[in-house]
Amino acid sequence: MHPTPPLARAIRRLALTTKQAGKDYYKGTGTGSMGSHTKDGKYRLDYNKIRTYKVPEGLDQFTLTPFVTMKIEKRRDSFAETATNSATDGEAYLAKWKEEGGPRWE
């Protein structure tokens, strides 16, 4: 199955993706390097390349807040029913899985 000719022309104008190109096509993440490697195998930061952000003036008196409220209490789960009283108890997970009818492996 092939795309129609107008669609093929439109696809040709778009940027190439890593899935469309050959195995040697690597785009990277666009972050760039923040320094250089030394002959000792270490990495030396170049502070001219490191991004710095200027904080706007008067930000400490800023009244808007993000869409997060501090009024909700943190959820505290109880793991008292597990053998080890911890959240990562595998035996309790398997018991619950068998109780709820997980797939049978034989």
TORKEPA-751692 format. One record per atom (N, C-alpha, C): x, y, z. Coordinates in pm, whole numbers, plus 50000, padded with zeros to 5 digits. Layout:
BEGIN
XYZ...
***
This chain:
BEGIN
500844988350000500005000050000500895012450000500625021649911501415033849899500525045949923501075056749975500275068949990499985075149854498935082849849498595089649724499685099749690499875103149562500945112549524500905125949598499735132449618499755145049694500225143049838499815132049899500235129250035501725126350040502235119349942503675116349938504495129149926504005138849847504725151649834504705159249967503585158550038503485165450167504425158950269504505145850266505385138750360506845142150331507185143650204508555146650166509005160250220508055169650236508415182950285508615183250437508095173250507508225173050653509635168950693509985171650817511295167750869511375152650879512535147350853512765133050858512785128251003512155116951027512185111151161513165099551163513505095051282514445083951294513845070951243512525069951238511885057751188511915057251036511975068650969511955069050824513345067750764514365071050838515715071450783516435058250808517665057550762518475045650778518985044150921519765033550942520205030451078521235040151132521895047951047522925057251093522375071351120521075073351106520485086551125520155088351272520855097251340520635099951481520435114851500519275118551550518965132651567519435138151701519505129651802519865134551934518685141252001518935147752111517865154152186517875169352171518875174752106518935189152087519445196552209520005189552304520435196252426521815202552411522675196752331524015202252313524925198852429526195201552413527155198252517527295209952614527595206752738527805216852840529285218252874530145211652799531575212352827532335203552730533455198052776534275189652689534965178852772535355168152704536065157152769537555160452773538195157252883539635159352895540355146552855541665147252841542425135352803542485125152916542175129453040542155120253154540845112453163539905115353075538615108653080537595115753167537925127553214536995135353295536225144853204535285151953263534465161353188534625175153250534985184853169535185198553217533995206953171533315212953266532185221553234532665234853179531995239553076532265252653020531105261653063531355270753157530275278753214529685288753115530325290653001529715299052897528615291452824528655278052829527655269952760526485266252851526655267252982525615263153075524495273553074523265268553066522115277653062521855283453201521645296253207521265302753331519975310253306519115310353404517815316753390517725328353488517275339653438517145351453521515765351353586515745352253717514485352453791513905366453782512625367753747512025381053738512035388353872512115401453866512115409553987510735409154051510685409254184509415409454255508715396054260509425385354235508785372154234508385367754375509025373254477508675369454613507325375154656506845385754589505525391354620504455386454523504775376554441503855371554339502695364354407501445367454368500285362054439499695349654373499915347454246499355335654182500135323254224499425311954231500055299354269499755288854163500495278054160500165267354066498865260554107498325252154020497045245754046497205233854141497835236154253498035225754354497625231754488496845224354562496435229354693497205222054803497485228954909498175222955022497165218255128495855219855102494825216255200494535201255201494905194055097494655179655091495685172455176495195163755263496105156355349496805145355270498025142655307498785132155241498175118655277498025110155175497435097055196498425087955269497965081955375498815072955451498205059055443498795050255361498305036655347498815028055462498025018355497498425009055603498854995855539500004991055577500504978355527500574968155640499684969655738499704960755854499304946555818498534944755708498074931255673499134923155600500244929255562501294921855492502224915055592502944904955544503814897255634504974905655686505484914555602506644922555643506284936755682504994940055681504514953655712505144964155622505414960755497505974970555404505144970755277505314981255200504534982955078504974973354968506194968554973506724960154866506794945554909505704940354960505664926455004505124918054890505954909754832505564901554718504574890754754504664885154875503754874554916502324879654924502124891554978500774897154987500224899954847501084904454756500634906954619500184893954552500984883254566500634870554504499374864654566499204866154697497994861054762496764868354710496854881354696495714889154645495454885654499496504883354423496384879854282495674866354267496044856554351495384843454346493944844454392493704852654494492354854454547491424860254443491914869554362491084876054260491034868154131491654856354127491544847754009492474851453897493734853453927494724856153823494894844153731495544845853616495704834553524496494823253588496154811153551496804799253606498004795453523499144793753587500364789253519500664775153567500664765953477500924752153517501954745853429
***
